[in-house]
Amino acid sequence: MRVLLDTHAFLWLIGNLPKLSKKAKKIFTDKDNEILLSVASIWEMGIKLSLGKLELTQPFNKFIPTQLHQNGISQLDINFRHINEVVNLPFHHRDPFDRLIISQAITEGTPIISNDNCFDLYEVERIW
């Protein structure tokens, strides 16, 4: 299975935090699954870090590549098809990062691991 992580799911997964659902953790630990993290999530973490809303155990430029590598997570780059899908999304969700992640999931045909039930308003499968 190929799945896309929401930003908080990435942070909870790599931190092994109890907020994470058992289903999400099971998918993450199954080595047959391809786990993706959007560049939008990386951008969001960078902004939150610069605003003091996020703390990391390493400098950002080391933390992200290290966590992706150690956890077998692939980076999902943003392309025109993803942006084009954002144009067509209804405004159920106003967060620009989440809107881009939703449009990537729709375009790529992947479910999203997220506890954000607002994602259910879109034509995307949410796993939690």
N, C-alpha and C positions, 0 to 999 in steps of 0.2 A: 504494500500500500504506500502511496505517495501522499504525504500530508504537509500542510503549511502551518507553522506555529504563529500564533498571535504573540505580540511582544511580551506580555506578562507570562504567557505559557513558557516561552523560552527561558525567562529569568527564573521562574518557579521550577522548571525542569532541571536546569543546570545547578540550581541551589538546593535541589532535592527538598523543597519546601512542602509542608503538609497541606497547603492550599490546593495542591495539584490533585486532580481526580485520579482514582485508581485506573480508570479506563485510559486516560491520557498517558499515565506513566507506563502502562502496559504497552501501548502503541510505541512509545518512545524507546522502550528497552528491547523491543523486538527488532533484531538486526536485519530482518528481511524487509523492514519498512524504510522508505526513503524520507528523511525528515528535512524540511526546507525552512529557511528563515529568510524573509524578504529584506532587501536592502532598505525598504521603508521602515522596518523595525529597527535596523541598525541606525538609521538616521534619527528615528524617534528617541532611541537611547542616548545618542550623542547630544541631542537638544536637551533632554531631561538632565543629563549629566552637567551640561553647561549652566543650567538653571538651578542646580543644587537639589533637584528632585530625585536624583538617583546617585547611589554610591557604588563603586566597583572595587574589587579587591586588587586590581592591577590598573595601570594606565589603559585608557580606552583602546589605543592602537595595539596593545598586546592582548587585552582581555578578549575582545571579539574574535580575532583569528584563533587564539588558543582554545576558546570554548567551542568554536565551530569544529576545529580539528579533533579535540579530545572527545567530543560527543557525537562525532560522525554526522554533523549537520551540514547540509549544502546551502550555499547562498543562492537565493533567487533574485537575479537582477531584474530591474524594471525595464520594460520595453514599451514600444508604442501601443501594442495591442492592450496592454494593461491600462495605460493612460486612457485610451479610447473607451474602454469599458467603464471607467470612472464617469465619463461624460453621460452615460446612459443610466447610471444608478440613481434610484430615487433617494431623497434625503432623509431616510430613516435614521441614519447615523451621520453626525456632523463632523466627527473626528477625521481629518484628512488622511492620517496614517491608516486608520482602520478601513476607510473607504478604499484606499489603494490595495490593502491586503485582501479585502473582499473581492475587488475586481481581479486581482491576480488569481485568487482561488477559482473564480468563475471561468476566467480565461484558460487557466491551466487544467481545469477539471479536477481540482483537489479539494478534499475537505480541509477545514480549519480546526486546529485544536485551540479552543478558547472558552473561557467561562462567560463571555459577553453574550447574553441572550438576545441582544439587539441584532446580532448577525442572523438570527433565525428569520428576520423579516426579508432577507435576500434569498435569491436562488442559489444557495450554497449550503453544503452539509457542514454542520458544526458538531464537533466531537467534544464532549466533556463528560 
